[in-house]
Each structure stands twice: as C-alpha cells, then as structure tokens.
Amino acid sequence: MFFCAGAAHAGTILVWGDSLSAGYGLEKGQDWPTLLQTRLGDKGFRHVVINASVSGETSSGGRSRLPTALEQHAPDIVILELGANDGLRGLPPQLLADNLKAMIAAATGSGARVLLVGMQMPPNYGPAYTRRFSAVYRELAESEDLPLVPFLMDGFADRPELFLADGIHPTAEAQALILDTVWAKLQPMLTQADARAQRR
C-alpha cells in the first residue's frame, strides 16, 4: 500500500508490521501510517510512507519478505513493528529476537535506519514469558544502537473502549494516539536526516 506526498520527496519510510499497522478492522485511510503521511506533510517533511504491513504477519514471515521489499522500495527509514503474533502464539522469545536482529541487519545493510517498535503481552501469558518477550526489544535496541518505541499501544492499552470487539486491535480513535507514540521517536530521525542533507 502506497501513500504518496508528491513526486518530489526527500525519502521513503517503510512501515513493516502486522495487523496493528495494516489497519485491521478500520476504514481505508484511518490507520496510523496514513495519518503519518498527513503529519509529515503538515510538518514540512517530504517523505513518502509505504505501508507494507500484513495482518497476521509473524517475525519469521516478515524476515522472509523483507529483502525483496528493501530492494523494491529502497527505504531511508524502516519502522519495524513485528512480534505481536509471535507472542500470541507463544513462540519462543529467542526466535523473535533472532528474526528481528536479522531484519535489522538487512535494513541497515541496505542503507536504511531502523526505528524498532516494541510490543507487550497481556499478563495471562505468565510473568516469566511477558518479561522475556518485552525485554527482547529493549535488548536489541541497546545492542544495535536503535531508537525504540517501547510499546506501540502505550498510554491506552488499559482502555477497552479504544479497542475493537476482539480486544486486540485498536479502534480508529486510537490511531492518533499510536501516531503520537511513534512520532516521538521518528521525528528526531527525520530532523537529523534533514540536517545531514543540508550540510551536503
């Protein structure tokens, strides 16, 4: 899915996620990556957002698809939002860590910078699993020196009215909150990129 801000653009942002970024259960244009494209224009950033998120995607699936997407889109920034489906299936956190690390390496190897987006599991998965799962993102961000959004649904995960009937997917009303959470880490990356471009 493509969102274009015009022919003359400063770079490409690839959103690489699952149903939480694909807009599951929402009307077209309500998902946070679409809102991101609008905000970029409002803030004077001439970037194109490509939302290649796939509902139901796991870190393994994302890992297998990413090289082709990197070659096709040549993004400057990859927003890596995967892992929720791994956790819901109870897959080993180490598998998640290995897949995320491989995707980070592929993205940075192609010249892109990565914004890592973390996920948390509900408490019914047990304290040991939930702790280890969320730690994967923090540890990778530290070891790979990446900016990190600790939790995509920070600030509203305990508000059931902001979720669809399945209790998993955020409503249209919640998308602006997600965007604010991502923007707090993305904007410095964009500002740094613009500063480097002006020095050239």
Secondary structure, DSSP 8 states (H G I E B T S, - for coil): -EE---SS-SEEEEEEE-HHHHTTTS-TT-SHHHHHHHHHHHTT--EEEEE---TT--HHHHHHHHHHHHHHH--SEEEEE--HHHHHTT--HHHHHHHHHHHHHHHHHTT-EEEEE-----GGG-HHHHHHHHHHHHHHHHHHT--EES-TTTTTTT-GGGB-TTSSSB-HHHHHHHHHHHHHHHHHHHHHHHHHHHH-
